[in-house]
Amino acid sequence: MTQTPESRSTTADAPLLRHGMLPGHEAINARLRPMLLEMAARIPDKGTNKAAGESYFSNKWLSARDLHRLPDPAMASLVGLVEQAANRAAWPNAGPGQRRITAMWAIVSRKGLEGSPHKHSGVISGAYYVDAGDCDEAGNGAFAIYAPESGKVLRTVRPKTGLLLMFPNTLWHGVLRYDSENPRIVISFNLS
């Protein structure tokens, strides 16, 4: 994962976030983008992946949490690269051992998507941008990190196609409003 400076921080205390461009993302995305758009057109929105039933996101298509099990070479490549990147880094509160993806799902954003602050299960979580859509410098569709106590945005990261973000599962994060008609396709995941 090559590092990129495409983020803004409003405080020096912003929580741990690792990000960079995924090597070979062009070939992976050339396969995943049409596959996920076809799935979004054919399969009904999952609504939520939470047991309680509410969703963190509005105006989206959400897949089931088992994308990492799809028998597709591009998906297998993505899974392998994500696991390699996660296992090369030291993580707080993550003891020794190899981490594997335990859940992976896609979100295809529609105009007006917003993602309220939340955190994940597992040990390490992340997002991979198959297509960043029309995310811009003004924060349209940005990944946001929140202070859990106040809900204040601590940092934003402008998504770019091919960008891989990884963070501890306890990081409160969300998505700022996305106001484009062009699809924004992200694959999120948890590793344990």
N, C-alpha and C positions, 0 to 999 in steps of 0.2 A: 504494500500500500504506500503510494507516494504521498507525502504531505502536501496540503494546499492551504494557503492563508485566507481562504474565502469564509471568514467568520468575523463577527463583531462581538466584542465583549464589553459589557458595561461595568464590570467589576473584575478586579484581579483575583477574586475568590471563586470565579466560575468553576463549577464541578468538573471532574475529569471527563474529557471527551477526546476520543481519538478519531481522526478522520483523514481521508486521503482518497485519491483516485484508484480504483481497482484496476490492476493490470489486465489488459485484454478485454476491457468492458465493451468495446465496440462490437466484437463478435458475439459475446454473450447477449447483449441487448438486441442485436439484430434478430435473434431467435425469441427471446423472452417477450419483447414488446408486442409483436403480433399475437403470440400465444395468450398473453394475459388480456389483451383487448378482446380477443375471441371468447375467452372464458367469461369476461365481464358481460359480453353481449348474450351469451348462451345460458349461463348459470345465474340463478337469482342471488341477489345480495345476501350474504350471511346475516346481515343486521348487526350482530355483535359476536365476539368471541369470548365474552365474559359470561360466567355462570349466572350472575345476577340479572342479566338481560339488557342493561343500559349500554349505550355505545359512547365511546369517547369522541367519535367522529360524526359529522353531518355531511350530507351531499357527497356520497362516495359509493363505490362498489367494494365490498370486502369479501375476500376468499376464505375458505376454511384454513385451519392452522397446520395443514399437512403438505404444503407446497414442496418441502424438502424431500418428500417421498415420490414426487413425480418422476416417472421413468423417461427423463429427457436429458440429453447430454449437456445442454446449456445450464439447466438447473443443477445438475451434478457438478459442473464446473464452478458455479456460483457457491454452492454449499462447501466444496473443498477449499476455495479461496477464503471464504469467510472463516471457516474453522482454522485454517492455517494462520490467518491474521490474528485471530483471537488467542491462539495458543502461543504465538511469538511474544506477546506482551505480558507484563506483570499487571495484575488487577488487584485492587484492594478487596479484602474479604473473600478472595477466591483462592482457596488452598491449592496444593499441587495436583497435577493430573491433567489429562487431556479433556478439553471441553468439546462437546458435540452439540449440534443444533437439535433442540427438542421441540421447537415450534417455529414455523415460518409461514407467513401469510402476505397477501398482496392487498394494496389499497389503490384503486383507480379513482383519482379525485375528479369530482365534477365541480362546475362553477359554484362558488360559495362554500367549499369545504372549509371546515375549521376543526381542529383537534384540541380538545380541552386538556389541561395538564393531567398527566397520569404517570405511572411507573409500571414496570413489567415484573414478571416472575422470572425464575432462572437465576443465573449469576451475572451473565453478560448479555446485553441486549443491543440491538442496533437497527439500522435502516440502510437499504441500498437503493439508489435511484436509477431505475431502468430508464425513466424519462422524466426529467425535471420540469417538463412543460414550460410555462412562461414565468417561472420564478424570477424576480427582479431585485435590483439593489434596494428598492424601497421596502422589501420584506414580504412581498406577495408570496405566500406559500412557504415561508421560511420555517425551518426547524427551530424551535424555541426551547431554551432551558429555563426552568422556573425555580425560584426560591420556595421550598415547601412551606415555610412559615407564613410568608406574605403573599405568595402568588405572583410576585414581581418577576418580570423577565430579566434574567441575568445575562443572557447571551443568545444570539441568533446565529444560525448558519444558513447561508444561501445554498439551497440544493443545486447541484449540477449533475447532469447525466453522467453516470459512472462513479459517483461519489459514494463511498462506504463510510458510515458513521458507526462507531461502537462506543458503548458506555456501560458503567455498572448498572445493574437492573434497578437500583434504588434512585436513579436520577429522574427527577420530575421533569417531564418534557411534553411538548405538544406541537401543534402546527398552526401558524398564523394564517388568517383567512387567505384562500386562494381564489382569485377572481378572473380566471381565464376559461374559455371554452375548450382549450386544448388539454388533453388528458395529462395528468401528472401521475406517474406510475412508480410506486415505491413498494419494495419488499421489506417487511420487518421480520425480526427473528429474535429468539431467545436461545441462549446456550447454557447448558448445565454441565 
